[in-house]
Amino acid sequence: MAAPGGVGVDIQGGASGVWSTTPRKCGLLNKGWCPTYSPMAGTSMAAPVVAGVAALAISSNLSATAADVGSCITSTAGISTPNLTSRSTLPAKADDAPIQPKIAFAGSIPVIDARAAVECVRDGIRRGDVLIAGQGDRTSSGNGTDLGDLTAQLESLGYSVATSRTLPNDLSGFGQIWYVDTDALTESEQDRVAAYVADGKSVYLTGDWGCCSVDSSSIALINRLVPGSSVAHAGPDGDSVTILPSAQFGLASRPRTVSTLTTASPGSLSGVAPANVVGYSSEPDRAVVAAWGPQDVTGGGRLAIVMDINWLAQQYRGPTWSPFVQNLAQFLRPSVLLKTGMAADKTSQPNDMASLDQSWANPPTRPTLREPASAAGPR
């Protein structure tokens, strides 16, 4: 449930809101107060519902952390429950126009699922095509739309998406991981990510202009997983990024053509091999966007990095953010075999290179992540 909670939710009598206990005037000359029920809407109505679900969830696993509970509430919302396509307007008063929300939202707003959240805390985060791990921009420079809009964008492309504010201990059930956070991965988390990539899997990493500790862990992972790599932070760079048309792995063209990417005070990397530079701002040898494919990475995994967290935030991003998310997700798909320059050698890569172009245009169908309602009972 999102604030303003209950707005646009029809209840008996044609009003909208969430039923709540409220006082009413009563008694002799209406001098007293009596309890009653009435519909109300707002943050005051959303917060108790979410808090109640959190209490139910943690009661199923007393060792769960607050981050575990929060991740389960957000990652299970909107799968069996509805998704709202826009923030509801506040009801108008008399002839006044409806009050519009202050923060625009370009994606969808999932409604929480109490039963699924409890099961998640009890049994662990459900698996999916994509895991979005991290807490997004913690510097308050963004408006909080990065994680939600990225999730909505990937789901609209047919990917099943799980989210977690912390990195799960077991990563084996995910096809690709996007780490979106301004805080660094811990050493033990870096070990888990490195093992995951060395097993042939794919990871998107976040960098920035130097503000944030995430730079250190992302660069450390690149140098750890790419033999002979000596990538280093090259300082801040410009907001307008040129995506090279010759970028490997189809990142400039498959399935969407992208020539620029709007960022917000990005950083840059030195020491990236020219073949792995996807985008730059001021100088081609200072990469703002970079990618390494199976031929570059230990174990045949894939890595990608954008040196800015706010290219995903609604207030900063440009018109190509959505196509580039699609290209990145397609590159990170473990089912697609990639070769340098996207050359399709159908004789040496028999598994699916013959249908590569078709696979670019058809993201995976979102699988059913839970048992049917008839087996599980009503939710």
N, C-alpha and C positions, 0 to 999 in steps of 0.2 A: 504494500500500500504506500502510495506516495502522497506527500502533502501537496495541496490541501486535501486531507483525507476525507473521502465521502462525497466530494463534489462530483456531480454528474451521476451518482449512484441512485437509481430510482428506488424508492421505498413506498410502502403503502400510503395512499393518499396523494401521490403525485409529487411529494417533496423529494429532496435529495439530501443525503448525509448519512451519518452513522448514528444509530440509536444510542442514547446515553441517558444516565440518570441526571435529572435536572430539578431544581426547586421551582415551585410555583406558589403564588399568593393564595392563601386560603384562610378559613376561619372567620371569626366575627370581624366584619368590616375589612376583610382581606388584610388583617394585621399580622397574620401568621404565615408560616412557610410550610408547605407539604411536599413530599417527594413525588416526582412523576418521571415520565420518559419523554424525550423529544429528539428529533434529528438535528445533528449539528455537523459542521464541516470545518476542517482546518488542521493545522499541525497538531493541535491538542487532541484531535481524534485519531490521527495516524499514529502518533507516538505510542499511546497505550496499547494499540493492537500489535505493533512490532515488538514492544517490550514484553507483552504477554507471550508471543510466539518464542521470543528469546528465552523466556523462563521455562516454557515447555521443553524447548530444545535442550537446554543445559541440564535439565532434570534427567534426560535420557543418557547423559554421559558427563558425570561431574568432573572429569579430568579435562574436559574441553576448555579451551581458552576463549576469551571474548572475540579474538580474531577468527577462531574456528567457527563460532556461532554466527558472526556477521557474514562470513564467506558463505556459509550454508544457506542463510536466509536469502542472500542476493543471487546465488548460483542456481537455486531451485525455483525462484520466482519466475512466473510467466511461461513455464513449460506445460503444466496441466491447468494453470490458471490463465486468465486473459492477459492481454497486453494492450495498453491504451496507446493510441497513435499520437496523442498530443497531450500537453498539460491542459486540464480542464480550466475554463474561465470561472472566476468566482461569480456567484449569482448577482444579478443586477438588483439594485434597490429602486423601486418605483420606475421612473422613466430614465434612470441613469444607465449608461452603457456598462456592459460587463467589465469587471476589473481583470485586466490581462496579467498573467504572471510576469515577474521581472526577468526571469532567466529563460531564454528560448531553449527548446529541446528538439533536436533534429531526428531523434530515433524513436524508440517506443518505451513505455513505462510498464514494466511487469508488475503484476499483482502478486503479493506474497502467497506462498502455499505452506500452511502451517504443518501439515502432515509430512510433506516432503522435506521441510527444514529439519524437523525432529529426526527423521530417518537419516538424513545426511550427517547430522551431528553424532548420531548413534553408530552409523555404519561407515562413514567416510564420504568424501566428495565423489559424486558420480562421474564416470568417465565421459569423454567426448572427443570429437575431432580436434578441438582446440581448447587449451587451457590458457586463460588470461590470468596471470599471477601478478600480484603486487597491489599497491594502494594508489597508483596514479601519481599525479603531481602533488607533493606534500608541501610545496613552497608557497601555495596560495596565489601563484601567478595565473593559474587557469581557473575556469569557473566550474570545475567538477564534472564536465561532460565527457572527459576522455574515455574512461572505462565503459560507461554505459553506452555511449555512441559506438565505440569499437565493437562491443558485444552485439549490439543491434545490427550493425553493418555486416558482421560475419554471419550472423544468423539469417539475415536476408539473402545471403549468397548460398544458403543451404547447409552451412556447417553447424554441427551441434557444439555448443560452447559451454564450458564450465568456467567459473571464476573462483579465485581464492586470494584472499588478502595476504596469505602466507604461502610459501612454496611447499606443497605436500611432500611427505617422505617418499611416497611411491608415485613415480611419474610414468610408469610403464603403460598405463592405459590411455595416454594422450597421443594424438598424431603429431601435434606441434604445440609449442609453448611460446606465448608472448609475455615477456617480462616488462611490465609497464609500471615504473616506480622511479622516484628520484633518490631513494636510499639504495645502498649497495647490497648485493647478495652477500651473506656471510660466507666464510670459508667452507663450511659444511654444505651450504646450499650450492656454492660453486662446484663442489665435488659432485653433487647429484646432477647438476646440469651438464657437467662435462661427461659423466658416465652416460647420460641420456643421449647426448649428441654423438658420442663415440659408438653408440649402438645403432647409428644410422638415422637418428631422428633430427628434428629441425627446431631451431630456437630463434626468436626475434629478441634482440637486446635493445635497451634504451641507453642513450648517452645524452649529454647536454653541454653547455658552454663552459663548464668548470664550476658551476654553482654547487654541484651535488656529488655525493659519494658514489652514485651509481656509475660514474665514469670509470672509476678504478676497477670495479668488479667486471664491467663489460669488457674493458681493454684486457684485463687479465685472462678472461675466458677466451678471447680471440687469439691471444698469443699462446695460450695453452693448447688450443685445439687446431690451430693452423701451423703445421710444421714450418720452421724457419721464419715465422712472422715476428716482426719487431714494431708493431703498431704502437703509436704514442699519441697523447692528446696534443693537438696543435693550436688550441685556443679558440676564442669565439670567432664566429663568421657571420656572413650576411643572411638575411631572411629569405631571399629568393634563390631557390636551388634549381640548377639546371640538371635535368635527368638526361643522361647521355643516351642518344638513340642506339648506340652500339653496346649498351649495357648487357652483360651476360644474362643468361637464364630467362630472357624475355621480360625483364623487369620494367622495360620502357614500353612494351607493346603487347604482352600476353596476359590476359585477354584484352586489356584496355590500353590505348595509346596515351602515354603520359610524357610530357616534355618538361614540365616544371613542377615544383612542389613548394608550397608556402610553409615556412617555419617561423619560429618566434625566438630570436636570439639563440641560434644553434651553436654547437661546438663543431669541431672538425678533427680529423685524424690524419696524422702523417704516417708514412711507412706502409700505406696500403698499396699493394701492387696495382698498376694501371688496369689490369684485367678485372680487378675486383671493385673498382670505383664505379658506383652507380650514379651518384649525383654530387655536385660540388657547387659552391657559391662564388668564392673569389678566385681560387686557383685550382686547376684540375688535380694537382697533387695533394690537395687538402680535401679529403673525402668528408662530405656531410652524410651521405648515404653509401653504404658498402654492403657487399654480399659475397659469400664464399660457398661454393657448391661441393658436391661429393668428391670431386677430384682434388679439392683444396683441403678438405677437413679430415682429420683423423677419424677412421671408422666410417667414412662416407656420409656423414651428416651434413647439415646445411646451417649456415648462420647468416643473419641479416641484422643491420643496425641503422637506425636513424638518430643522428646526434641532436635530438630535440624531443622533449616529451610533449610540447604543446602543439605540434603539428596535428595532433588528434583532438585538441580542444576546440569547441565550437566558436569561441570568440577570436581565434587566431587562424584557423585552418582556411585553406583556399579551396577552389572548386575541384582540384584534382586529388584531394585527400581520399575520397571514396574509391575512385579507380585504382589509386596506388595501394590501398589496403587490399583490394581484390588481387592485384598483381603479386603483392608480397605473400598473401595467403596461398596463392596458386604455386608460387616458387617453393614455399615451405611444405607443400603437400608431400607426404612420404610416398604416396602411390605413383607419383610422376617421376620418371627417370629423366634426369637432365644431363646435357652435355655442354661443353664449352661452346658458346655462341649459338646454342639451341640447334646445332646440326643434328638431324635425325638420321642416325646410322642404323637402319632397320635390320641389317644383317648381324651387327655386333650387339644390338640391344633388342632382342626379340620380344621381351615381355609386354611392353605397351608403347614403344616408340612409334609403331605404325599408326596408332590412334592418338598420338600426342596432341595434335591440333584440336581434335574433338574433345579431349579431356580438358584442355584449357577452357573451352567454352562451356563446359558442363561441370560445375562444382558438385561435390558429393551430395546425394540426397540425405537429408537429416534423418538419422535413425530414431526409432522409438527407444527412449532411454529407460522406460519403466514398463512394468507389466500392465496389460490392459486393465481398464477400470473394472471390468467384469470379474477379473481375478483378484484385484486388489481391494475392491469395495469402493464406496464413494469417498471422495476427498473433501 
